[in-house]
Amino acid sequence: MSRTEPPPPSGAAEPGAAIERLCQELNLDAASAAEALRDFTALRGTYSLEGEALHWLACALYVACRKSVLPTVGSGLMEGNCVSLTRILRSAKLSLIQFFSKMKKWMDMSNLPQEFRERVERLERNFEVSTVIFKKFEPIFLDVFQNPFEETSKPQRSRKQRRVPCSVKDLFNFCWTLFVYTKGNFRMIGDDLVNSYHLLLCCLDLVFANALLCPNRRDLLNPSFKGLPEDFHATEIKVSEDPPCIIATLCELHDGLLVEAKGIKEHYFKPYISKLFDRKILKGECLLDLCNFTENNKALNKEYEEYVLTVGDFDERVFLGADAEEEIGTPRKFPADMPVGKTAARAHVECHLQQHFEKKRSFAPSTPLTGRRYLREKEAVITPVASATQSVSRLQNIVAGLKNAPSEQLITIFESCARSPMESITNRVKEIGETFCRSYTQSTDEQPGSHIDFAVNRLKLAEILYYKILETIMVQETRRLHGKDMTALLEQDVFHRSLMACCLEIVLFAYSSPRTFPWIIEVLDLRPFYFYKVIEVLIRSEEGLSRDMVKHLNSIEEQILESLAWTRDSALWSALQASENRVPTCEEVIFPSNLEASNGGSGLGHLPMMPVSPIVHPRVKEVRTDLGGTLRRGIGSKFWSKVKHPATSTAPANSQATVSTAPPARATAASCSSPVPCQSLCCANIPPAPQGGTRQYQGVLPMEHNAKFSIGDFSDSTEDRFRCANRSSDHAGLFCAAELSSAEHTACVPGALAMNMRESRCS
């Protein structure tokens, strides 16, 4: 009996037909189409692809198109097959937001290489920057020019085609196209929010100057704009040799940085516009003249289309189209009460990224120690552009009037040392600066290199901040140590490198740079363990840091505590070996109320080292109130000196801080308040396990006034170590890892660590 073949599943022929239809619309080569169909069929046989099959086919087509290579006339090779992402999405009727969501799943299912993932992430960030900039572009344009949405089209009275003056809407589209084309040719600006915004202001300034100087084109301008010349309403305007500049006015009215914007205009925008005139892309004395505007607009759009096909993926003119709602993606229905003068499609464009940004939140600083990233954000009181420019403005206010060199007071401190460290410090800063500029301007697979001027500008701010904070630290230490010699501290190379790296990280964060941590420590070859040490020192020494900057540094602390400090090559293991693995017991670091003593639970046992964290948890407040402030002062310094230098730390026999000989206490379930599981807490000094075995660590990091580390912790001399250990008893900060494998070096961090973080300063 012949076996009857099962009927083909419904839709089995759909992918092939859909691929054929898409190939015809896109004029796609057969090799890319076959590869896309093969990948789609393989994944559909393994995974359940929810939604329309055509949308997943679009993801497969995008991957296949980006993998293909075409030969050029000059015997070279060009990546891609000249099919843009925008065309693929239009043919598949897939919005950008849906594409990014499905593309992430497609990359995971296909196990695509990291290089391709980083390309998609860079594309998504560029899309986010463009969206934020466009939402700023509309109100600024309405402030300077007439409202393009209220303009009515004039009927054509004659069959003869005549050139008509550009309308306000034409001007709106021309200005945005000029911006995206210019931005595309400065790849280092594409995903930089601050620089992109200032480039937009330069484009608006150019169009304003042409509208003002062009005969009979003053009707395009908003008569109530504050940047108009005084004689604007006069019959004749005095024409000056220099075109009018409204950069300062735009920065004042719309959250710009005048120095940054003028730098972009003089060093980047004006030379590039001159090149466009030399290449005959732009023509005429006035861009908006009746004879020039049509040709200029066509030439500019043609050049940008070529750029999208060869270099870019995302056609940023999509914001201008009538189908912007469908092509970008509208996560929710917009309320029925539309603002006057705006079309429904335009109103939808204003909210099209609500859901996307709720998931990404790339321009919002991460909130440490909370799950707020899972909560819906409140209505934004301040725009991302305003937040970024205000961060830079605040940073510039911190370093205002200072130079990127040691001040007279700092030089005096250097000269008072037994060996002046000034030459070594300046040489080290110069070396770090050269490394930073070289890496910042170098193009990688992850991101394009930036211009050297951007690198020098950010380096200068970091150098000023470094010398300022170093001076503050040295003044505080000199006062605390009563004028003792600071040579040992100032000769610590790792401290200076960590401090300079932290200053560079602050500057990069202020500019919303995509080069986020741990990029800076990878470039400077700095261990995360050492970078962690300097964060609290910097925060205590510079009060001018904004709340977002402190939150950013705190999130870096969490990254290091969570994973980076526990890698195989971490300096933490060397520090543990240097202390001969003599770590504190639970009895010494946990609140007495959470201890069950072995003698029946009576007595408080050893005096704990109370954390000085400003977290105001009700239970913590109870414990602190019960214990008072006098019980914890006898153990701190001697305990820390014992941990760091067990050979030289000998406590007197009659000291109240001697370690009890009673059996070690065990922690109750209440002592671990964190939901993070911790399998066990070590209660005694445990010798290192043999290779491949398991060992347990629990240690205390020094703190003073809620500081995890102090300047003294970078010193190698015995005198400075003891001076650091004995300067205060207020250091706690539980650092626990349960059953650390010597091969894996993984760890879990219990609740006592979370209790010691600075939530009140960052929430």
N, C-alpha and C positions, 0 to 999 in steps of 0.2 A: 504494500500500500504506500503510495507516495505521500510524503509529508507535505501538508499545505503550508506554504510560507505565511507567516503572520503579516497582516496588513501593515504598511508603513505608518508610523505615527503621524498624527496630524501635524502639519507644518513642517514635515521633513524636507519638502522641496522649497520651503519658504526662504531659508538662508541663501541658497544658490540663486534664486530669482531676485532676492533683494540685493545681493552682491552685484549681480549683472546690471540691475537698474542703477545702483549707485555708481558703478564704473562708467556707465554711459553718461550720467550726469556730470561726473568729475573728470571724464576723459582719462581714466586711470589705466596704468599698464597692467597686463595680464599677470605678471609675476607677483605684484603686490596684492592683487585681488585673490589669487590662489593661496597665497600665504595667509591672508586674513581669514578666508573661508576654512582653511585647514586648522588654524588656531581656534576659531570659534567652534568648529565641530568637536575638537578634542576637549575643550573646556565644557561644552554642553553635555558631553558624555560622562563627565566626572562630577560636575556641579549642577545644582538647580539654579538656573539663571532667571531671576524674577524680573517681571516687567516685559516690555516689548523687545523682541529679538533684534529688531533693527537698531536699537540703541546700543546693544552689546556689539553688534556688527560694526558700529561706528568706532567703538573703542579698538576693536581688532584692526580696522582699516587705518586708524591713526598710528598704531604701533608699526604696522607694515610699511606705511608711507615714510615714517621716520627712520626705519632701518634701511630702506633702499638708498642706493648711491647711483648717481647719474654722471656719465662722462661729460666733460665740457670741451669747448673748442680748443682750449690751450692744453690739451692732454691732461687736464686735472680732473678732480672728482668733486662733485657737489652732493652734500648730504640731503636726503629728501628727494621727492619727485615733483616738486613745485605744486603740491596740493596742500592748501592751507587748512588749518583746523576749522576755521570759520566756514569754509565751503563744505567740509564733511558734516559739520553739525547742521548746517542749513538743509542739506539734502536728506539727512536722517531725522530732521525735525526734533533735534535734541538741544536743550538749553545748556549754557555753559555750566551752570550750577549742577545740573544733573550729570553732565559729563565728568566734572571733577569727582563727584561722588562715586560714579560707576567706575571711573578710571582707577581709583585707588583700590577698589575690589578686584578689578581686572589685573592690576599689577601683582597683587598678592596671589591670586589664583594662578597666574602665568609664571610667577617667580621671576619677574623681569630683573635685570641687573640694577645695581644701585645707581649707576650713572643715569639710566633712563628715569628712575624714580626722582632723582634730584632735578632732572630737567622739567618734569611735570610739576614738582614743588615750586621751582623757580617761575614757571609759567603761571601757576596759581597765585603766587605772591605778586607778580606783575599785574595780574588781573585785579587783585585786591587794591593795589596802589592806584591803578587807573580808575577804579570805581570810587575810591575816596576822593581822588582829585576831581573827577567829574562832578561829584556832589558839591564840591566847593566852586567849581567853574561856573555853574549856573547862577548862583546868587551874585557872584562877582561880576559876571557879564551883565546881569540885569541892573547892577549898580552903575556901571560905566556906560552901557548902551541902552537903546530902547528894548522893549520887551518883544522878543521874536515870536512869542506865542499869541500875542494880540494882533499881530500883523495880518491883514487881509490881502489875499492875492487880487491883483488888478486884472480885469478881463482884457484879452487881446482884441483890439478893435480893428486891426488890419491883418490881412492874410500874409503880408510881407513880414518876414522875420527880421526884427530889428534888435540890436543889443539894448538891453535895459540895465539900468544901474543895479548894483547888487542890493539885495534886500537885507534886512536885519537878520533873517534866518540864514541867508547865504553867508553873512559875516560870522554868525555863530558857528556854522559848520566849518568855515575856512579857518577860523582861529583854533578850533579843536584839532583839525587835521594837521595844521602847522605844528601844534604842540606834540601830538603823538609821533609825527614823522621826525621831529627834532629829537625827541626823547629816545626814539628807536636807534638813532645814530650815536647816542651817548649811552652805551649799554651799562656803564657804571651808574647811571642815574635811573635806569628803568625800574628797579625795585627799591629805590631810596626815596622814602616819602617826602622828606624835607627838601631835598634837591629837586625832585619832580615838581613840587608845589612852587618853588621859586622859578623854575623854568616856565611854568604856566603863567606866572605874573609877568615874565619877560615877553611872552607872546601877546598877552593882553596889552602891554605897554606899547609894543610895536604897532598893533592894529589901531590902538587909540591915536597914536601919533599920525598915522596915515589918514585916519578919518578926520582928524582936526585940520591937517594941512591940505587935504585934497579939496579942490574947489567944489562947492555945493554938496558936500557930504557931511556937513554938520548935523543933518537931520538924523543921522544914525546914533548920535550921542544922546545920553540922558541929560537934559538941561539941569537937573538937580544934583549931578555928580559933584562932589566936593573938590575934585582935582582939576576942574575946568579952569582955564586962565581967566583973569579978571575981566578982560575985554571980550569974552566969548559972546555975549549978547549984543555987542556993538555991531555996527554995519560992516566994518572992515576990521580984520584981525591983523595985527602986526606980525609979519612972518620973520622969525628969527633964524639965524644960521643953524643953530643946534635944534634938533627936533625936541619937542616937549617930552619930559620923563615923569611918569606918575608912579614909579616904583615905590617911592617913599610913602605916597598917599595910600597905595594898595596895601603896603605892609602895615601901616597904621590902622587901616580900617578892617583888614582881614587877616590878622594874626600872622604876619610875615616877619622875617628877620632882615632888616635893611642891609646890614653888612653882607650877609650870605647872598641875598638876592642880587645886590650890585656886583658881587664877585661872579656869580653865574652869568650875569648879563655881559660884563666886560670881557671875561676870559673864555666864555664858551658860546653864548648865544650870538653876540655880534660877529665874531669871526665866522661862525657857521652860516649865518645869514649872508655874509659877504660871499662865501663859497657858492651858495645857491644862486646869487646874482651872477657870479662868474660862469657857472654852468648853464646859465640861461633858463633855469627853472623858474626863477622870479625875474620879472622885467618891470621897467618903467620907474619914473621918479616917484610915482604914487601907486601903491599896490591896489588901491581901491578905485582907481580911475576907470572910467567907462571902457576905455580901449584895452586896459591891462588886466582887469580883475578876472574875466572869463578865462583867458589863457593861463593866468597864474593859478587859478583854482584847478583847472584841468591838469596842468603839469604837476602840481603838487600831489593831487590824488593818484596820478599815474605812477609817480615815483614811490609813493607809499604802498601802492598795490604790488609793485616789484619787490619792495622790501619785505612785505608779508610773505610773498611766495618763496623768497630765497633765504631770508634770515629769521623772520618772526613767524609765529604760529597764530597769534591772536590778533584779529583785525579790530583795533580799538575804536574804529568808527561805528561799531555796532551800537554804541550809546546814542548815536544821532538818528538811527533809522526809525521808521514808523513801526517796525516789528521788534523794537527793542525789548518789549515785554516778553515775547516768546523766545527770542534768541538768548537773552541773558538769563531769564528765569525769574518768575515771581513766586516766592514761597507762600504768600498768603494773599487773600483778596484785600484790596485797598479800600478804606472806608468810602462811603458814597459821597461824603461831603468834600468835593474836590476844591482846592484853592482856586480862586478866580484867576483866569488868565492862563491856566495850565490844562493841557489836554490830558485825557485819561492815561494815554501811553506814557507821557512824561511823568505824571504822578506815580505811575507804577515803577518807572526807572528809579525814582528816589528811594524806594523801599525794596528793591529787588534782591539786595544782599542781606536782608535781616536774618534770615535763617542761616545763611552761609557764615556770616560773621559770628552768630551765636555758637556755631560749632568751632570755627577757627579761632577767633578772637586774637589774631596775630598782632594787632596793634594795641591791644590792651595788656598791661603788665600782669604777669601771672601772680595770683594771690597765694602766698605760702600757707601751708598747714591747714588749709580749708578745702572744702569741696565746692567752692563757689563757681569753679569753672563749669560745674554741671547745672548751675542755676541760670535762669534767664536773666539777662542783664537789664538793669533799669534803663529808663529812657536817658539817652546820652545828654548830659548837660553841656559837654564840651566835645567838639569834633576831634577825630584822630589827628587831623592836621594841626589844629590849635594845640592839642596836647603835646605833639612832637615839637612844634616851634617853641612852646613855652618851656619845655625841658632844655632845649638848647639855650634859650634866653636866660634861664636860671643858671645854667652852667657858666655862661659867659659873665653873668653878674658875679659869680663866685670868684672868678679869676680876673675880674676887671682891675686894671691898673697894675697888674703884676707882670713879671717877665719870666720867660722860660729859662731861668738861671737862678742860682742861690741868692737870696737876699743878703743884706748886710748883717742882719742878726744871725742868719744861718751860717754865714762865713765866719762870724765871730765864734760860734759854737764849734765849727770845724777847727779853727785855729787854737782853741783852748784844749784840744785833745793832745795826747802824748804824740800821736802820729796823725797828721792832718789827712783826713780821708777825701778831701775835696777833689783831687785829681782822679782818684779811682771812681768816685761817684759820677763825675761828669763824663768820664770815658765810658762808664757802664750805661749811662743814659743815652749817650750817642750810639753805642753799639745796639742797644734795644731799639732805638729809633730807626736805624738803618734796616734792621731785621723786619720791623713792622712795616715800613714803607715798601720794602721789597715784596713782602707777602701780600700787602693790601692791594698793590697794583698788578699783581700777577694773576692772570686768568687761570682758572681751574675748571674741572668738570662740574663742580658744584655751582660756581658763580663766576661771572666775568670780572676782570680786574678793574679797579677804579683808577681815575686819573691821579697822577702824582700830586697835583695841587690839593685834592681832597685828603690824601694821606698826610701831607705836610700840615694842613690845617688842623686835622684831628690830633696829630702828634704834638703840635705846639700846645694845644689846650691840655693834653694829658701831661706834658712836661711841667706846665705852670701849676697844675693841680698837684703833681707829685712833689714839687719843691715846697708848695704851700703846706701840704699835709705833713711832709717830713719836718718842716720847721715847727709846726704845732706839736708834733710828737716829741721832738727833741727838747722843746721848752718845757713840756709837761714832765718829761723824764728828768731833766736837770733840776727842776724844782723839787721833784719827789726824792731824788737821790742827793739833794743838798749840794749840788755842784760837783759831784764826783766825775771822774774821767769817763767819757762816753766812747772811747776808742773801740772797745770790744763790741759795742752794739752797732756802731757805724761801719764796722768792717764785715758785717754779715751780708754776704753776697745774696743769699736766698731771700733775705728780708727786702732788700732794695728791688730785686727783680719781681717779687710778689707785689710790692706796693706799686711799682710802675705798671705792672700788668693789670692791677685792679683799677688804676686811674684810666688806662686805655679802655677797659671794659665799660667804665662809666660813660666815657665820651661816645663810644660806639652805641651804647644803649640810648643816650640822649638823642642821637641822630637817627634812631630807628633803623640801624644798620642790619642787614641780613646776616652779617658775620657775628653770630651770637656765641655765647659761651658753650662749649669749651674751645672755640676757635683761637682765642688769644693765648691760652696756655699751651696749645699745640704748636702755635707759631713760635713762641718763646721757649719751648721745651721746658716747661715748668710743671712740677708735680702738683696735682690738685690738693694734696695734703698741706703743702706750704701755702698755696693760694688761700686755702681756708683759714689759715692762721691770721692773715692780715686783714680779713674783711672786717672783723669787729673793731680792730685797732683803727681802721680808716673811718668807720662810722662814728666812733666816739670822738675822733679828732676833727671831723668836718661837720659842723652843724648846718651848713647850707644845703646839704643834699636834699633833694625833693623826696616826697613820700614814695613816688614811683621808683626812684633810684634805690632807695632803701629796700623796697619790696623786691626789686630785681636782684640785689645782692643777697637778700635772704633766700630767694629761690635758688641761687647758686649754691649757697650753703647746704640746702636740702639735697641738691644733686650730688654734692660731694659726700655728704653723710649717707646718702642712700646707696650709692654704687661706686662713685669714682675713687673714694678713699680705700676701697676694698679690692682693687685690682691686683694682679699678681706682682706688678712692679711698683706698687705703692710704697711710699716712704714710711707708712705707718708700721709696716712689719719691722723695718730697721729700728724704729723708735721703741717698739716693744722688746726687741732683742737687746737694745742698749740698756733697758731697765731690768734686764734679766727676767723678764716676764713676771715681775713682782707687781701684781695688780691689786687694787683694793677689793675688799670683801663686800658682800651685800650689806653687812652690818654697818659698814663705814659710810655708805652712800645713800641708804634708804631711810626715810623718816622712821623714828622709833615707833610711832603708832602703827606702822605697817609691818613691824617685825614680831615674830613669835620666838622669843628666846627659848633656848633649850632647857632653862631652869623653870619650866612651868609657865612661861609667858609673863612672869612678873619682872618688873624693871625695864628700863628703857634700853639697856645694853649700851653700846657705844654711841657716842654723840655723832649725829650725822652732819654732813656738810650741806647746809641748807642752800638750795639754789636761790639766786637773786633775780630770777626771771620776773619781769613785770606782768606775767600772765595772772589774771585775777580770777582764777577758777575758785568757786566757792569752797571746794574741799581743800584746795591748797591754802586758801586764806584761813580756814579752820585750823589746819595743822600748824601754820606759822604762828597763829595767835596763841595756840596752846603751848608751843615750845618756847616762845619768847625769843629774845635776841641775844641772851647771854650764854646759851649752851653751846653755840657753835664756834666759839672763837679760840678754843684751845687746841683744835686738831688740825686746822687747815694748813698752816705753813709746814709743820713737821710732817704731816701726812704727805703733802706733795713732794717735799724734799726726799722723803723716803722712797716714794715711787720713782722719782727721776734719778736719785743717787742712793741706792740702797746701801752701798758700801760705806758712804760717808755720813749717812743719816743715823745718828745714835741719839735716842731720846733719853733724858735723865730718868733715873729709877723712880724718882718721886713725882714725875710729871703726870699731870692729869690727863694728858693726851696719849698716854701709852696704849698700845693695842691690847685689847683684852685677850687673855688666854682661854677664855670660855669657848666652848665649841661654837662653831659658826652658826649664826641664825639662818633661818630660811624665810624667804619672802612669801607673803600671803598673796592670794589672787588679787586683793585690792591694791597691792603695790604696783601692779602693771596696769596702768589706766589706759594704755593705748590699745586700739583694736588690732594692731599689728601683732601677730602671734610670736611669742618667744618661747622656745622649747624649755630652756633652762637658764638659770643664772649661776655663774660660777661663784663659789663662796670662799675659795682659798687659792693660794698661789699654786698654779698648775704648771708643771714643767712642760716644755715643748714636746709635742708628740713626734714619734718617728715619721719619716717621710711617707706620705700617702695616708697618714692617720688623721685623726680628728683632734682638734684642740679648742678650748674655750677661752675667750678673752672678755674682760670687763675692765674698763679703765676710766679714769677721770681726767678730763682736760682742764688746764688751769683757767680760772676766770677771775677777773677783778672788776667790780662794778658792772656786772652783767656782760663781761667780755670773755669770750672763749679762749682768747690768747692775748698776750701782751707783748710789748716790744722785747721784753726780757727773754721770752721763749725762743728767740732766734740766736741767743748767745751761746757759745760753746764753752766759755770759761766757767770754772767751778764757782768762782766768786759771784759772777753774774747770775748763774743758775740759782744759787742760794739766795741772792738778793731778790730775784724774781719770786722764788718760792715763799719767802718770808714776808713779802711786802703786804700781804693781805690774807685774811682767812676766808674771804667771801668768794671762794671758787668751788663750784660744783659742776655739774653737767655730766650726767651719766652717759657713758658711751659703751653700750653693751652689744655683744654679738654672740649668738648662741650657736655652739657646735660649728665652728669655722673649720672647713676642710682646708688643709694646707695646700691642696691642689686647686681648689675652686676659689677660696677666700671670699665666700659669700657671707652675708650677715643679715640679721634682722635687728631692727632698732626698736626697743620697747617704749612704753609710754613715758618713762622718766625722761627720755630724750625729747619727746614732743613737749613735755611740760617745761623744758628749759629753753624753748625757742621764744623769740620776741614777738608774740602774736599781737600784743597791744600796739606795737609800733607799726605793724604791717597790715592790720585788718582794716 
